[in-house]
Amino acid sequence: MQKHFTGIIVLICASLLMFTGSSLARDIYKFGGGPAGGTFQFMAGGISTYPPVKNVKEFRILAGASGGSVENMRKVNSGQMAMGVVYSGHVFQGRNGLMKNDNKKYEDVMAVAYFYGAPAQLVVNKNSGIKSVKDLTGKKVGVGNAGSGAFANCEMFFTHMGVWDKIQRNAMGYNDAAAAFGNKQLDAFWLFVGYPSGAVTMAAQTNDIELVDLAQDAEESGFFTKYPWLSRLTIPAGVYKGVDYEVNSFQDSALWVANAKVPDDVIYNLLSLVFTDEGLAHMVNVKSTAKAMSVENGIKGVVTPLHPGAEKFWKEKGVIK
């Protein structure tokens, strides 16, 4: 009887903490980050550890690791997470029932703010002869972990380029891929993350690396026309050891999103704390990629509806009319 009673108590507590779970003092809102070594995790953690956010008496933000963009989108939509980091393209595809092998419409995922542009990066060994995605045929490639935005975008691009079914795919997180690459277990690994990436930096410490020009493949194949939320960008020279030249690629926008049922005042208050000089400085201190965050860029890359709390905030800031 005692075991049965204890089990009921555990289940009740777990259900209270699922979405806007309640503790004795404050409501808890889960914020989905991403896999270890990825920028998503730094963004979620940066918000949850910012002292003014931690000191809010009414609620608490609890950041946690996840598989990445696609998993975050699905869990935010279901309410398993209150907030998360999701690529704009996945928010758009999910909302319109356009995800691969999934025509469900994820309409409870609403945009809150722009974090940064996440570029595709394909790491290979120097002098490997791999100059295009087409050169990966028969190669062992790290493609991101299943459920992540990296994996989904890799599948989308490599399928478009006709090589997805011609490579030896290894689904793994960034740090694991960098380690496998360093041990000669991979010929290349793919990332879809802000630069500099800790995983690429790690790989460059023990290997002579190169980054493949992905923009050329994208432009020549009509990729930008087919996927209009993606845009071209250039990774500056010197970001990674040995890569002393500019690398052209493409990017999606990493967005802060929230479930539609999260109270408007919670989203409004969080934005009011984070999008201050002090809050933005804290985010940059956590991860330099956050330099892309600003009031002016508040809704950059957003092509889907804003959460009402975010809409109120950005209207007051004059970002939207």
N, C-alpha and C positions, 0 to 999 in steps of 0.2 A: 504493500500500500504506500509505504514511504517513497519507494522508487517511482511509482506511478505518479504520485503527487509532485515529486521533484521534476519529472519529465514534463508535466503540464506547465509548471512554473517556467522552465527553460524555454518551452515553445512560446509562451505568452511574451516573455522578454524579447525573444528573437523577433517576433512579429512586430513588437513595438519599435524595434530599432531598424526595421527594413527600409522604410522610406523617410518619413519625417519622424523617425522613432523618438520616443519620449524617454528621457531620463528623469530623475527626480528634480533636476534643476532646469535643464534646457532641452529643447527639441534638437535632434541630431539629423543633419542632412549629409548623406553620403555623396562624395564627389569622386567620380571615377577618373583615374589617371591613365596609366598605360604600363607597358612592360618595363622592366629594369633597364636602365641605360637610355631610355627614350625621353624626349622633352615633355611629353604629356604628363609624366609623373612629376616633373619639376613644377609644371604649371599648377596642377591640383595641389601639390604640397605647399607651393609658395603662398597660395591663397589661404590654406588652412592654418599655416604657421605664422601668418602676419599678425603681430600682437594686437592691433585694434580689432581684427576679426576674432581672435581668440578671446578677447575681453568682452565681446557682445554677451549680454546677460540672457537674452531671449532664446538664442540657439547656438549650436556648435557645428562647425564644418569638419567632417571626418574624411580625409583623403585616403584613397586606397588604390592599390595596383589593379590592373585589369589587362585583358588581352589587347585593348586598344580601341580604335575608333568605332569599328562595327559593333563590337561587344558593348561599348558605352552607349551607342545609339539605341540598341535594343533594350538595354537595362534601364536607361533613362526613360524610354517610352513606357516600359512596364511599371515603373515606379520602384524597381529594385535599387536604383540609384536616383537621387534627387537631381544631381548635376553631373556633368562630365565634359571631357574634351572630345570633340568629334570634328572630322573634316567637313567643310562646307559641302563638298560633293556628295558625301554620304548622307548628310541631312537632306539635301535636295533629292537624291535618288530614293532614300527611304520614305520621304514624305509622299512621293509620287509613285510608289510601288515599282521602282525600277532597279532594285537591287538584284544582283545575279542569283538566279534560282529562288527568288523570294519576292512575290508580288504583293506582300502585305504592305499596307500603308502605315508608316510610323508618324502619326500626326500629332502626338503629344510631346515631340521633341522640338523645343523652341529656342531660337538663338538668343544669346545674352550679350556676347561681346567677341571681338576679334582678338586672338592672342598673337599669332605670327603666321608668316608664310612658311609652309613646310615643303622643302624641295626634295625631289627624288634624287638619290645618290646611289651610284653603282660602283662599288670598290673592286678593283682587280689588282693583280700584281704587275709591277712595272715590267715592260717588255713581254707581257703575256700574249700580245698580239690581238687582244680583245679591244676593238675600237668602236664596236656597235653592239646593240642587243642581239643582232643577228649572229654575231660571232659566239654566242653562248651555247649554240646547239651542241648537245652531248656533254656539256659542262655541269659540274656540281655547283649549285647556286643556293645561297641562303636567301629565302624569299619573305622573311618576316614570320612571326608566329600566327597561327590560325586564329581568326577572329579580329585581327588587328587591321588598322587602316593600311599599314605597310603591305601586308599580304594581299588585301583586296585591290589596292592600286597596282601592285606588281602583277597580279593576275590579269587585271584590266589592260595594262600596257603591254605585257608580254603576249597576251592573247591577240591583241591588236597587231602586234608585230609578227605574229605567227610562230613564236618560239615556246610558248607556255608548255606545250606537250612534247617539246623536243629537248628539254633540260632535265637534269636530275635535281628535283626540287627538295630542299631541306627547309621545313618550316620551323623556325626558331627565332628567339628574341635577338636583339642587336648585340648584346654583350656575348652571348653564346656564339653567335655567328662570327664575331670578331676573333674569338678564341679559336674556333674551328678553322677559320681562315689562316690564322697564325700557325696552326699545326698542320697546314697543307691538306686539310680535309675538305676545303671548299676552294673552288677556282675564283669565285666572286661572291659578293653579298650585297643585297639591296637594302636600302633604307628609305624611309619617307619621313623625314624629321628635320627640325631646324638645325642649322650649323652654328658653331662647330658641334658635332656629335661626339660624345665621349667614347662611343664604340669605335668610330673611325680613327679618332685620336689614338686609342689603344692599339688598333691594327697598325697604324703608321709608326709606332714605336719599335715594332719588331719586324716590320716588312717594308720594302720599298713599294709604295702603292701608287696607283693612278686612279683618277675618276673618269668615267666614260662620259662623253658629250651626249646627253640624252635628248637635248633640244633638237639636234639635227635629225635624229630618228623620228621624233615627234612631228616635226614640221614636214619632212619628206613623205610621211605616211598619212597625213591628214588627221592626226590625233587631236590637235587643238580644235579643229572644226567639229569633230564628233563629241568632244567633251569640253564645252565652252567655259566651264567654271575653272579650268586650269589655265595658268598663264606662264609665260617664259620668265626665267630669271637667270642671273649669273652669280655663281659662287666665287667670291674674290680669290685672287692668288694668295697663297700663304696661310690659308685657314688651317690646312693640315701639313704636317711635316713632309717635305719632298714634293708637295703639289704646288709648285711655284708658278702656276699659270691659272688664268681664269677658266672656269668650267661652266658651260652652258647647260641648263637643265630646265625643268618645269616644276611648278608648285601648286599646291592647294592651300586653302586657308584653314588653319586650325582654330576652331571656335569653342568658346565657352557656351554650353547649352544647358537647359534645365527642363524638367518635366513641367507641363502646363499647369499642374496642380500645386506646384510650389507657390506659397503666398507671394503676392506682388511685392509686399513690403520687405520680404527677405531678400529678394533679388535686388530691389532698389537700394536697400541698405548696404549690401555687399559691394555693389558698384560704387556707391558713394564713398566707401572706405578704400577700395582698391585703386580707383582711378583718381588718385590725388598724387601730388609730387612725391610724398613719402611712400605711398603704396606702390607706385610704379618703380621707385628706386629700390624698394624691397624686392620686387619681382625680378629686376635686373640683377640684383645681388644673388638671388637664388639661381638664376639662369640668364646668361647674357642675351639669349634669344628674345627675351622679353623686352628688349629695346624697341621692338616693333610695336609694342603696346603704347597707345596714347589716346587722349580724348578725341583727337582729330581722326584717328584710325579706328574709332570705337566700333563701327559696324562694317568695316572693310571686308569684302568677300562674302557678306551675308546676302543670300539670294532667296531666303525663306522667311516666314513670319518671326517677329521678335516676341519674346515673352512680354506680357503687359508691363511688368515691373521694369524691364529693360527699356521698353518703349518710352515710358514716363521719364526715365533718367536721361536717355539720349535726346529727347525733345527738350528737356530743361537745359541741356548742354548746347543746344543749337545744332546738333549733329544731324537731326532729322527735323523736318518742318511739321 
